[in-house]
Amino acid sequence: MTYLKRFYKLEVLMMTAIKEIKSMDEWKKIYHLSSERKAYILKLNKQCQLCVEAYEEYQKFAATYDKEDADFYLLDVIDFKQISNEIANDLEVTHQSPQLIIVEDQDSVWCDHHQDITFRNMKQCEKMT
């Protein structure tokens, strides 16, 4: 791999930050902006081993995502239960933890949970959305 390709890959990795959702206003902004940019949202309980494993897979996926059409978010379902419930309500999905939801045009276009949150599944979904 040439230096320029490695440098570009590093820039992409640095730009792909996973942001935490900590307020209802942040969620509503993400929800409304989903008509312009996809939102990948991982809901988890930081004390759960299965959630930690899902987060590691999510981090790998976000770090290798090379398009500029999406943002990546994380929501702690214990600390922000009201927001978690609002997301489930707005998107008409059943609450799970861990749960990965892809939001596009104010709708859930993909939703998976537990052991199905894998790098491989996210890459397959990326091709479909």
Steps between C-alpha positions, in 0.01 A plus 500: 500500500640838405557775752212710362256210526609432859471870583150517348397191697631662820301817426184294454564319829545831680183648349286202599430594858228327699302765685295434813136606506442670836186707453157479346586805288801317354281201413236720334769676296645165386151374418412804287840515326469134400337616178842643407740257674462145623538450873642180644388475863630237739293471818675315781549441870868563576493240780395213270769280342290435190460876457875551530556242225240670278671835563836359391343377175333840455831681553669283235220570256497876565879514461484334158194686372635700206191683379408851609124441526458391862567581862558256785340525842495317830227503765536362851155353569550507877605864532262622229200270523251772401690571178525126428124468538443802277721352228306173518174693483600736217639216287237243600756240604497277805761604757797262521848525647734488331317629196627654178261715302571671170280805457434648158220739401365489858450125480681189617644343186687231693480378855688215663584398853704276726737255325390620155691827543815395318745672268400257225127571536561875501709475183222303330244756611721783375473354149119494521438850637 
